[in-house]
Amino acid sequence: MPEIRRIFDLLDHLPDLYPEGKEVFSCLQKGRFRKYDPQKYIGEAQKLACALHAAGVKKGDRIATLVANRPEWNVLDMGIMLAGAIQVPVYQTLGSGNFRFVFNEAAICLLFVDGPGAMLSVQPVLADIPSLREVISIDPMEGYRQLQHFIDSGDTASCLDTLMADASTMSPDEPATIIYTSGTTGKPKGVMLSHGNIVSNVVELSRIFRQNKMNFALSVLPLCHVYERVLSYTYQFNGTSIHYVSAIEDLKENLPLARPEIFCAVPRLLEKAYASIIQNGRNLKGFRKKLFFWAVEMGHEFNPGERSGLFQKIRFRIADQFVFRKIRQSFGGRLNTIVSGGASLNPKIARLFWAAGIKIMEGYGLTETSPVIAVGNFLKGGVKIGTVGPVLPGVEVSFAADGEILCKGPNVMLGYYNRPERTSQVIDRDGWFHTGDIGRMVDGKFLQITDRKKEMFKTSGGKYVAPQVLENRIKESPFIEFAMVVGENRNHPAAIIVPNFEYLKAWCRVKEIPFGSEKEIIVNERIKKRIAEEISFTNLLFSRPEQVKQFELVADHWSTESGELSPTLKLRRNFMLQRYATLIDRMYYDV
């Protein structure tokens, strides 16, 4: 395995890792593929670094990027680091208040954006950023310099040798990026990650990756999040071509064109894929429908690594021929691995994908840990469904008295930017990072996450409730798209539920129930009674104090744009507790 100490050391190895004719990146733009080979990627990154130098950018300067998944993201990333500057990537959904806070705290000197769409998000705050010298757009935008023109403004011939010499002396302990955590409460915190932090993850993930070599990856989660970003570096370190999808809604169009062997996802994405698979099965008729659900039930019992007898192998061969093969085809035909992280995944979904020949590699980590703490691997006994896999080599894990997961290792952040007091609150004197997650070891090898420490609540009867566990079970129902469980200092848990309206429409047609607007359907007594049956079924799996005694249906569509979900599609609980305060009170007052 080649040696890398700083992230940009990857560039030195790309010509050997990508033989002639194999692209590093591709994307679909206006119906046509755009491709970057190693030479174009390296050349553009070096020219950008020289242009930044010519523009007066100094070592340690902060440069913000508001750029969707596309090849240029990597050019910006590597060019900024080669120039000795620090990239501050941000989400388009951050909001004006947070843009103003982040840009001013980081004192950014330059901002790179995709184009007019991204510019609309930040335009209102630009006058409030005194450190900002210029905004540069990748796509043409009137009144602003375009990225390619900026790149061409640098004198590569005169500066490159000096620039590369300076880069070669950079310590792996120097900061490479500041990533502002989306968070669910309060102002974002700038996580400072060094080259060494991120490289430690890339190297160990590559050892796992090479157990199951893959040549084509798809990237759809935002590169401004450390999860997708580190996977992108890992792909590059393994000579894997990456096809970028700029928005999740474009995934379906891109899958048959890119035909990936691997991509990474958050559980919400897999939940939607699973729901689509099940809905397709429900649309079948007669024997084909029975065969479909026979295969699905068999998939729900699948256990990776378990030896099968002859009869079981025959059953799975039949299921594969008529059902599982079609699931693989829906993902392009050659997908064999999905890395899942960011939240807990329903084991039923993981088992079905494994049965269909698509390995679900669950992992766990935080921005502050660069990010991976634990992840499944491709070796025998390397996966246990319901856990996030073995702890990554080189990383240490221990548990506080209350079960909180503590982490120590080369992946732990330098600290929060300009927040030494916040840093000392999460990294103790012995160097242990306090994750805020509750967990345990299973079989002495696999890490299992049971809940978020801060999200657990205590009922008025003194019972602790882990809401995520309840929510994940509730969302197993095809009738339910989202659920948020509440109950802090109340006498029992309750839930706010967003129905799966597409499934409800199909169900109503079968039951001959008139389906009006979504606001009308959630007050339909027959619908409410059917959802209540789903809740009652879920309650059987929990102790009496944990059971949901009351629920309310809402016709809202939760999203990052409307604020209910973070950019990594987690519930923003404090925001929602405020938004639905009246509804929550009504649930308890009406009982």
Secondary structure as UniProt FT lines:
FT   HELIX           7..9
FT   HELIX           10..17
FT   TURN            20..21
FT   STRAND          25..29
FT   TURN            30..31
FT   STRAND          32..36
FT   HELIX           38..54
FT   TURN            55..56
FT   TURN            59..60
FT   STRAND          62..66
FT   HELIX           71..82
FT   TURN            83..84
FT   STRAND          86..89
FT   TURN            92..93
FT   HELIX           96..106
FT   STRAND          110..113
FT   HELIX           116..122
FT   HELIX           123..128
FT   TURN            130..131
FT   STRAND          134..137
FT   TURN            142..143
FT   STRAND          145..146
FT   HELIX           147..152
FT   HELIX           156..168
FT   TURN            172..173
FT   STRAND          175..180
FT   STRAND          190..194
FT   HELIX           195..209
FT   TURN            210..211
FT   STRAND          216..219
FT   TURN            223..224
FT   HELIX           226..237
FT   TURN            238..239
FT   STRAND          241..244
FT   HELIX           248..250
FT   HELIX           251..258
FT   STRAND          262..265
FT   HELIX           267..282
FT   HELIX           286..300
FT   TURN            304..305
FT   HELIX           310..319
FT   HELIX           320..324
FT   HELIX           325..330
FT   TURN            331..332
FT   STRAND          337..340
FT   HELIX           347..355
FT   TURN            356..357
FT   STRAND          359..365
FT   HELIX           367..369
FT   STRAND          372..375
FT   TURN            380..381
FT   TURN            385..386
FT   STRAND          390..391
FT   TURN            393..394
FT   STRAND          396..399
FT   TURN            401..402
FT   STRAND          404..408
FT   TURN            410..411
FT   STRAND          415..416
FT   TURN            417..418
FT   HELIX           420..426
FT   TURN            429..430
FT   STRAND          433..442
FT   TURN            443..445
FT   STRAND          446..452
FT   TURN            453..455
FT   STRAND          457..458
FT   TURN            460..461
FT   STRAND          464..465
FT   HELIX           467..474
FT   TURN            475..476
FT   TURN            478..479
FT   STRAND          480..486
FT   TURN            488..489
FT   STRAND          494..499
FT   HELIX           501..511
FT   HELIX           518..521
FT   TURN            522..523
FT   HELIX           525..539
FT   TURN            540..541
FT   HELIX           544..546
FT   STRAND          550..553
FT   TURN            560..563
FT   TURN            567..568
FT   HELIX           573..579
FT   HELIX           581..589
//
